[in-house]
Structures are given as C-alpha cells and as structure tokens.
C-alpha cells in the first residue's frame, strides 16, 4: 500500500503526541508509586524487586507480541492488553492507599 506524505506526517505527529502524554502522565506512575509506597526498612530491596518485575514483564511482552498478534490478530492483541490494563487499574484503584501528605515514616501504617 502506498502511504502519502501527509498521512506519514500525521502518524508521526500522533506518535510523538502519545509518547509526550505517556511520559508526562501514566508512564511515570509506576516509578512514582515505587518511590512512595515502601517503608524505609525495605525500600531499596522492594524497589529493586519491582524494577526487575517491570523489566521482566516488558521482556515477556516483547517476546510474545508477534505470537499474540498471530493468535488474536493485531487489534485483538491490543484489546487483550487493554483488558489486562483495565483490570489492573481497577485493582489498584481499590487497593492502593493514597500517600499524599503521608510522611515516609508512616507509610507502613497504611498497610496494617
């Protein structure tokens, strides 16, 4: 298929817009939560473990994406990711405590 220069520019602009919005919004959420949620006595170990988990799942998605698109089609794969993300969002919405205004020393009390 022939792609026009105008549609190519539109696609590139849309990707840049998406990346800019993701990087200033939800993209930093995992790192922000990890910086605030752990008590001081376990913080370095917990952040290391959560970073390992994050990159392991990134690697898993990268390795399985092409097989998933073959199994579910391209749009089906993204719908699958959307459903998994929505389920995760719902779990975090109801289970993750608010840490705004809570000193780091008192974060552990939010989980007791």
Secondary structure, DSSP 8 states (H G I E B T S, - for coil): ----HHHHHHHHHHHHHHHHHHHHTGGGHHHHHHHHHS-TTTHHHHHHHHHHHHHHHHHHHHHHHHHHHHHH-HHHHHHHHHHHHHHHHHHHHHHS---TT--GGGGGGGG-
